[in-house]
Amino acid sequence: MKRLFKKNIAFLALALLLAVTSCTSYKKVPYLQNSQEFKDSAAIAGVSEPRIMPHDLLNITVINSQDQLTAMSYNLISPVDASRTGSTYSQPTLQNYLVDSNGYVEIPNVGTIHIAGLTIPEAEALVLEKVKHAFSVPPVVTVNFVDFKVSVLGEVTAPGTYTVKNGKVNVLQALALAKDMTIYGMRENVKVIREDANGKKEIHELDLNDASILNSPYYNLQQNDIVYVTPNKSKAKNSDVGSTTSLWFSATSILISLTSLMYNILK
């Protein structure tokens, strides 16, 4: 009888120890869990394009193969220093435009135009409208971000500020740049901090476990967005293990102590 009792207690203790190693809630781990229920929405089409903000650095170029001289007059060109290049035939280089704090840029032969708050296609259309009168054939206007940046902070492997060349990045791509969340990151509570062209700031929470975030206006990031991954309670308490795991360890410790006590009594 005593031997059977000891075996049952030992088996229960082993079962609890195994539970400790496998008690992490699976529901909190995968991204986009209900993906089978996801339906694309056209509602986000108008808000997914990044918008130009004050202090952005832009490349604005006017090109016309039939009238290159006129086109060049609308571009911001840095002067050539022949004494440094050793040649008077060095090609001039195009300079970038810094959007001022009020959202304006100054384009040669055009003047100051307000560009903050516009998408790249909208900015190209605006510049084209300002310069096309000077050409018999409409020129090609290109506007690009030079320093489109997003910051990823909190419980990620490599927090930092990342430059995106094409100016398009979503939340999952930003997390990939930061080498994904740590085990302490709360996937159901990822904050996007955003400031619009007027300086208005807002904080929005995303649940990355829910596939419906793909339709959120905050899924595609804007210039200078900050993605903050909230730490879970165990990290906040500077614990090496989660609170649930600690509870299981405590229960197991108590059970082992009781087993030892009962063994001594029945011996």
Solvent accessible surface area in square Angstrom, and as a share of the most:
residue,aa,sasa,rsa
1,M,191,0.85
2,K,100,0.42
3,R,182,0.66
4,L,103,0.51
5,F,62,0.26
6,K,76,0.32
7,K,124,0.53
8,N,85,0.44
9,I,29,0.15
10,A,60,0.46
11,F,149,0.62
12,L,88,0.44
13,A,13,0.10
14,L,98,0.49
15,A,42,0.33
16,L,34,0.17
17,L,74,0.37
18,L,110,0.55
19,A,33,0.25
20,V,13,0.08
21,T,113,0.66
22,S,84,0.54
23,C,40,0.24
24,T,108,0.63
25,S,51,0.33
26,Y,164,0.63
27,K,156,0.66
28,K,119,0.50
29,V,68,0.39
30,P,35,0.22
31,Y,65,0.25
32,L,42,0.21
33,Q,70,0.31
34,N,44,0.23
35,S,67,0.43
36,Q,145,0.64
37,E,116,0.52
38,F,67,0.28
39,K,166,0.70
40,D,121,0.63
41,S,35,0.23
42,A,95,0.74
43,A,88,0.68
44,I,31,0.15
45,A,70,0.54
46,G,55,0.53
47,V,68,0.39
48,S,35,0.23
49,E,51,0.23
50,P,6,0.04
51,R,77,0.28
52,I,0,0.00
53,M,16,0.07
54,P,24,0.15
55,H,119,0.53
56,D,1,0.01
57,L,53,0.26
58,L,0,0.00
59,N,44,0.22
60,I,7,0.03
61,T,14,0.08
62,V,3,0.02
63,I,90,0.46
64,N,12,0.06
65,S,92,0.59
66,Q,135,0.60
67,D,51,0.27
68,Q,124,0.55
69,L,155,0.77
70,T,37,0.21
71,A,4,0.03
72,M,81,0.36
73,S,48,0.31
74,Y,14,0.05
75,N,10,0.05
76,L,54,0.27
77,I,54,0.27
78,S,20,0.13
79,P,127,0.80
80,V,64,0.37
81,D,69,0.36
82,A,42,0.33
83,S,101,0.65
84,R,205,0.75
85,T,74,0.43
86,G,69,0.67
87,S,44,0.28
88,T,110,0.64
89,Y,191,0.73
90,S,35,0.23
91,Q,150,0.67
92,P,57,0.36
93,T,87,0.50
94,L,76,0.38
95,Q,79,0.35
96,N,61,0.31
97,Y,7,0.03
98,L,113,0.56
99,V,0,0.00
100,D,61,0.31
101,S,74,0.48
102,N,107,0.55
103,G,0,0.00
104,Y,86,0.33
105,V,6,0.03
106,E,120,0.54
107,I,2,0.01
108,P,39,0.25
109,N,108,0.55
110,V,42,0.24
111,G,27,0.26
112,T,81,0.47
113,I,12,0.06
114,H,87,0.39
115,I,0,0.00
116,A,8,0.06
117,G,24,0.23
118,L,45,0.22
119,T,9,0.05
120,I,30,0.15
121,P,74,0.46
122,E,74,0.33
123,A,0,0.00
124,E,47,0.21
125,A,60,0.47
126,L,51,0.25
127,V,0,0.00
128,L,55,0.27
129,E,106,0.47
130,K,85,0.36
131,V,0,0.00
132,K,89,0.38
133,H,142,0.64
134,A,40,0.31
135,F,18,0.08
136,S,116,0.75
137,V,65,0.37
138,P,89,0.56
139,P,8,0.05
140,V,91,0.52
141,V,14,0.08
142,T,44,0.26
143,V,0,0.00
144,N,79,0.40
145,F,19,0.08
146,V,61,0.35
147,D,36,0.18
148,F,1,0.00
149,K,77,0.33
150,V,1,0.00
151,S,21,0.14
152,V,0,0.00
153,L,78,0.39
154,G,32,0.31
155,E,19,0.09
156,V,7,0.04
157,T,82,0.48
158,A,28,0.21
159,P,78,0.49
160,G,25,0.24
161,T,85,0.49
162,Y,50,0.19
163,T,78,0.45
164,V,20,0.11
165,K,190,0.81
166,N,116,0.59
167,G,0,0.00
168,K,119,0.51
169,V,8,0.05
170,N,22,0.11
171,V,0,0.00
172,L,45,0.22
173,Q,93,0.41
174,A,0,0.00
175,L,3,0.02
176,A,71,0.55
177,L,76,0.38
178,A,0,0.00
179,K,134,0.57
180,D,57,0.29
181,M,14,0.06
182,T,40,0.23
183,I,147,0.75
184,Y,52,0.20
185,G,8,0.07
186,M,49,0.22
187,R,36,0.13
188,E,62,0.28
189,N,30,0.15
190,V,0,0.00
191,K,45,0.19
192,V,0,0.00
193,I,54,0.28
194,R,26,0.09
195,E,82,0.37
196,D,52,0.27
197,A,26,0.20
198,N,142,0.73
199,G,34,0.32
200,K,144,0.61
201,K,140,0.59
202,E,70,0.31
203,I,113,0.58
204,H,69,0.31
205,E,103,0.46
206,L,6,0.03
207,D,53,0.28
208,L,0,0.00
209,N,21,0.11
210,D,46,0.24
211,A,1,0.01
212,S,59,0.38
213,I,10,0.05
214,L,42,0.21
215,N,40,0.21
216,S,17,0.11
217,P,62,0.39
218,Y,29,0.11
219,Y,26,0.10
220,N,37,0.19
221,L,2,0.01
222,Q,13,0.06
223,Q,5,0.02
224,N,85,0.44
225,D,0,0.00
226,I,56,0.28
227,V,0,0.00
228,Y,71,0.27
229,V,0,0.00
230,T,22,0.13
231,P,37,0.23
232,N,43,0.22
233,K,147,0.62
234,S,8,0.05
235,K,72,0.31
236,A,72,0.56
237,K,136,0.58
238,N,134,0.69
239,S,36,0.23
240,D,134,0.70
241,V,57,0.33
242,G,26,0.25
243,S,60,0.39
244,T,75,0.44
245,T,27,0.16
246,S,43,0.28
247,L,124,0.62
248,W,81,0.28
249,F,96,0.40
250,S,58,0.37
251,A,42,0.32
252,T,4,0.02
253,S,64,0.41
254,I,107,0.55
255,L,27,0.13
256,I,87,0.44
257,S,68,0.44
258,L,93,0.46
259,T,35,0.21
260,S,59,0.38
261,L,99,0.49
262,M,70,0.31
263,Y,87,0.33
264,N,86,0.44
265,I,113,0.57
266,L,61,0.31
267,K,156,0.66
